[in-house]
């Protein structure tokens, strides 16, 4: 499941995956190159530092999914900001929104 939140020059992107159907719960942040772990998430954030845009790919933390008639997520973690050489932390919440129905059944 892909989550994208953008406000001006700031944005968060989170992608969760599982070997079975996605379910509510915690998904550990995986490193960018991890292609073998079946259940996890990848996340990144873009933010402004003065007039400069910065970006961080998280390498630790958790994405917590809340699934039901509405879908929400919370992303908590950190990653190395290459331009500054220091760790940046993120705590972002995607408020629950209704899940759109597929027009064609998946079979």
Secondary structure as the mmCIF struct_conf table of DSSP 4:
data_model
#
loop_
_struct_conf.conf_type_id
_struct_conf.id
_struct_conf.beg_label_comp_id
_struct_conf.beg_label_asym_id
_struct_conf.beg_label_seq_id
_struct_conf.end_label_comp_id
_struct_conf.end_label_asym_id
_struct_conf.end_label_seq_id
STRN STRN1 UNK A 2 UNK A 7
TURN_TY1_P TURN_TY1_P1 UNK A 8 UNK A 9
STRN STRN2 UNK A 10 UNK A 17
BEND BEND1 UNK A 19 UNK A 21
BEND BEND2 UNK A 24 UNK A 24
STRN STRN3 UNK A 25 UNK A 28
STRN STRN4 UNK A 29 UNK A 29
HELX_LH_PP_P HELX_LH_PP_P1 UNK A 30 UNK A 31
TURN_TY1_P TURN_TY1_P2 UNK A 32 UNK A 33
BEND BEND3 UNK A 36 UNK A 36
BEND BEND4 UNK A 38 UNK A 39
STRN STRN5 UNK A 40 UNK A 49
TURN_TY1_P TURN_TY1_P3 UNK A 50 UNK A 51
STRN STRN6 UNK A 52 UNK A 57
STRN STRN7 UNK A 60 UNK A 66
BEND BEND5 UNK A 68 UNK A 69
STRN STRN8 UNK A 70 UNK A 81
TURN_TY1_P TURN_TY1_P4 UNK A 82 UNK A 85
STRN STRN9 UNK A 86 UNK A 98
HELX_LH_PP_P HELX_LH_PP_P2 UNK A 99 UNK A 102
BEND BEND6 UNK A 103 UNK A 104
#
